[in-house]
Amino acid sequence: MICIITGDIIGSRKIKDSWLLSLKNALKVVSKQNNKWEIYRGDSFQVEVEAENAIKTAAYLKACIRINKPADVRMGIGIGDIKSKRKKLSESSGDAFVNSGAAFDSLKQAKVNLAIKTDFLDFDEEINVMIKLSLIAMDSWGIVAAEMVKLALENENVLQSELAVLSGRTQSLVSEALKRAHYSELMEMDKLYRKKLNQTLSK
């Protein structure tokens, strides 16, 4: 089982291209430099990551794009198998790609910017409710909150005092920004998602 995230940049034509460098750098980070990502049609992209990292990856990509306010990102997460693996990600096929495309296509109708699809309906229903709730926080991230989430996800086992040094901000400002971003709740959701995924796949 792998995860394919299909996404595009919201309002890309109305904003400067600063988001493009942010997106490229973010895709390199989440694919662990193995180049399992592709940008196409100017503002659309696909990236392959481990299934258990789906939520954390989506949050990281969103933080990287929201630094370039008012830019935002829409993403469909697909979990499944890969049937044929080609050099270009967009030419590969399998359930992960089909599910990712279906999740992405459902976004406009559902009026959300993030959704997941697997072959397990109950799992999807449960996780998508959690995602909708998390979007209440993520869709309102300002530039500073997005910067701090990005930094925290890049340095997961680091104290807030160390994040303050890395960011050049005070510890209280870092703490306030992460609190405003509901970072700890997002990490709890990520933990629950991983647990539910392992339970579902082991049935």
C-alpha positions in Angstrom: 0.0 0.0 0.0 1.2 3.4 -0.9 -0.2 6.9 -0.9 -0.6 9.2 -3.9 -1.5 12.8 -3.3 -2.9 14.7 -6.3 -3.2 18.5 -5.8 -3.4 21.9 -7.4 -2.8 25.5 -6.3 -5.9 27.5 -5.6 -5.9 30.9 -7.4 -2.4 30.3 -8.9 -3.1 32.7 -11.8 -3.9 35.6 -9.5 -0.8 35.4 -7.5 3.0 35.6 -8.1 5.0 32.5 -8.7 6.6 32.4 -5.2 4.5 29.4 -4.4 6.2 27.3 -7.2 9.6 27.3 -5.5 7.9 26.5 -2.2 6.0 23.6 -3.8 9.1 22.2 -5.5 11.1 22.3 -2.3 8.2 20.8 -0.3 7.8 17.9 -2.8 11.5 17.2 -2.6 11.3 17.0 1.3 8.2 14.8 1.5 9.4 12.4 -1.2 12.7 12.2 0.7 14.7 13.3 -2.4 13.8 10.2 -4.4 12.0 12.3 -7.0 8.7 10.5 -6.8 6.8 13.7 -7.6 5.7 15.6 -10.7 4.4 19.1 -11.4 2.2 19.4 -14.5 -0.2 21.8 -16.2 1.6 24.6 -14.4 -0.1 24.4 -11.1 -1.0 20.7 -10.6 1.1 18.0 -8.9 1.4 14.4 -7.8 3.6 12.9 -5.1 4.1 9.4 -3.8 4.7 8.9 -0.1 4.3 6.1 2.4 0.6 5.5 3.3 1.1 6.2 7.0 2.6 9.6 6.2 -0.4 10.8 4.2 -1.9 13.3 6.8 1.4 14.7 7.9 2.5 15.1 4.3 -0.7 16.9 3.4 -0.3 19.2 6.4 3.3 20.0 5.4 2.4 20.7 1.8 -0.4 23.0 2.9 1.9 24.9 5.4 4.5 25.4 2.6 2.0 26.9 0.2 0.1 29.0 2.8 3.4 30.8 3.6 2.7 32.4 0.1 -0.6 33.9 1.2 -3.2 34.2 -0.4 -2.1 30.9 -2.1 -3.7 27.7 -0.9 -3.8 24.1 -2.1 -6.4 21.4 -2.8 -5.4 17.8 -2.4 -6.9 14.3 -2.9 -5.2 11.5 -0.9 -5.4 8.1 -2.4 -4.3 4.9 -0.6 -3.9 1.6 -2.6 -1.6 -0.5 -4.7 0.5 0.4 -7.7 0.0 -1.9 -10.7 2.5 -0.6 -13.2 5.3 1.7 -12.2 6.7 4.0 -14.9 9.5 6.6 -14.8 6.9 9.4 -14.9 4.5 9.2 -11.9 1.6 10.4 -14.1 2.0 7.4 -16.4 1.9 4.9 -13.6 -1.3 3.1 -12.7 -3.1 1.3 -9.8 -5.7 1.7 -7.1 -3.6 4.4 -5.3 -3.8 6.6 -8.5 -7.5 5.9 -9.1 -8.4 6.7 -5.5 -6.3 9.8 -5.4 -8.0 11.1 -8.6 -11.4 10.3 -7.2 -10.6 12.0 -3.9 -9.4 15.1 -5.8 -12.4 15.2 -8.0 -14.8 15.1 -5.0 -13.3 18.2 -3.4 -15.3 20.9 -5.3 -18.6 19.2 -4.7 -17.8 18.6 -1.0 -16.5 22.2 -0.7 -13.3 21.1 1.1 -9.6 21.4 0.2 -8.6 17.9 1.4 -10.1 14.4 1.3 -9.0 10.8 1.4 -10.1 7.7 -0.5 -9.2 4.1 0.0 -10.9 0.8 -0.7 -12.4 0.8 2.8 -15.6 2.9 3.0 -15.9 3.0 6.8 -12.3 4.1 7.2 -12.8 6.8 4.6 -16.0 8.1 6.3 -14.3 8.3 9.7 -11.0 9.9 8.4 -12.8 12.4 6.2 -14.8 13.7 9.2 -11.5 14.2 11.0 -10.0 16.0 8.0 -13.0 18.3 7.7 -12.6 19.3 11.3 -8.9 19.8 10.9 -9.5 22.1 7.9 -11.3 24.5 10.2 -7.8 25.2 11.7 -5.6 24.6 8.6 -7.7 26.8 6.2 -7.2 29.7 8.5 -3.4 29.5 9.0 -1.8 32.9 8.5 1.8 33.3 7.2 3.4 33.0 10.7 1.3 30.0 11.8 2.1 28.2 8.4 5.8 29.0 8.9 5.9 27.6 12.4 3.9 24.4 11.3 6.4 23.9 8.5 9.4 24.3 10.8 7.9 22.1 13.5 7.2 19.3 10.9 10.7 19.6 9.6 12.2 19.4 13.1 9.7 17.0 14.9 11.8 16.0 17.9 12.9 19.5 18.7 11.9 21.7 21.7 10.0 24.9 21.2 13.1 26.8 22.5 15.1 25.3 19.7 12.4 26.1 17.1 12.6 29.7 18.4 16.4 29.8 17.7 15.9 28.3 14.2 13.1 30.7 13.3 14.7 33.8 14.9 11.6 34.4 16.9 10.9 34.4 20.6 9.8 31.1 22.3 6.5 32.7 23.3 5.8 33.8 19.7 6.5 30.2 18.4 4.3 28.7 21.1 1.5 31.1 20.4 1.7 30.5 16.6 1.6 26.7 17.0 -1.3 27.0 19.4 -3.1 29.2 17.0 -2.4 26.6 14.2 -3.8 23.8 16.5 -0.5 21.9 15.8 -0.8 19.6 18.8 -4.3 18.6 17.8 -3.2 18.0 14.3 -0.4 15.6 15.6 -3.0 13.8 17.6 -5.1 13.4 14.5 -2.1 12.1 12.6 -1.5 9.5 15.4 -5.1 8.4 15.3 -5.0 8.1 11.5 -1.9 5.9 11.6 -3.6 3.7 14.2 -6.8 3.3 12.2 -4.9 2.7 9.0 -2.9 -0.2 10.6 -6.0 -1.7 12.1 -7.8 -1.5 8.8 -5.0 -3.0 6.7 -4.4 -5.8 9.2 -8.0 -7.1 9.1 
